[in-house]
C-alpha cells in the first residue's frame, strides 16, 4: 500500500510530461506535412557534382 503513494503521483507526472511533449510537437509543426516524407524516399537522388568544376 505504501508503494501506491509513490507510484500514483509518479504516473501522473509522467502523464503530464507526455501530454506536454505531444502539445509541444504539435505547436512546433512536427505533424504539419505527413505525406511528403513518404514520397521523398521514392525520389531519385540528385546527380553527384562534377569534381572538375570545383578545382581552383
N, C-alpha and C positions, 0 to 999 in steps of 0.2 A: 504494500500500500504506500510505503514511503517513496518508492521509486516513481509512482504516479505523480507526485508533487513536483518531480523534476522533469518527467517525460512530457507531460501535457504543456507546460509553458515552453519547453524546448521545441515541441512540434508546432506550436503557434508562432514562435519566432521564425522557424524555417518556412512556414507557410507564408508569413508576411514578406520574407525575403524573396521567395519565389514569385509572389504577386508583384512585388516591386520590380524585379528583374523583367517580368513579362511586360509591364507597362513602360519600362524604360526602352525595351526593344521596339515596342510599337511606336513610341514617341520619336525614337531616333531613326525610324524609317526602315527597319530590318524587314518588314513584311510588305513594302510598297510594290515591289515587282517580283512576283513569284514565277513568272513564265520565262523570262529572258535567260536566266542561268541554265535552264534545261536545254534551250536551243543553242546557247553559246558553245556547249560541249560538242555539238554536231558540226559547227562551222569549221572551215579549213583555217589552218594557221597562216599568218602572212608569210610570204617567202622570205628567206633569210637575206640579210643585207649583203650587198656585194663588197667583199673585203677590199677591192681595188679602189672603191670610192672613198674610203676612209684613210687612205695613205696620204701623208703630207707631201 
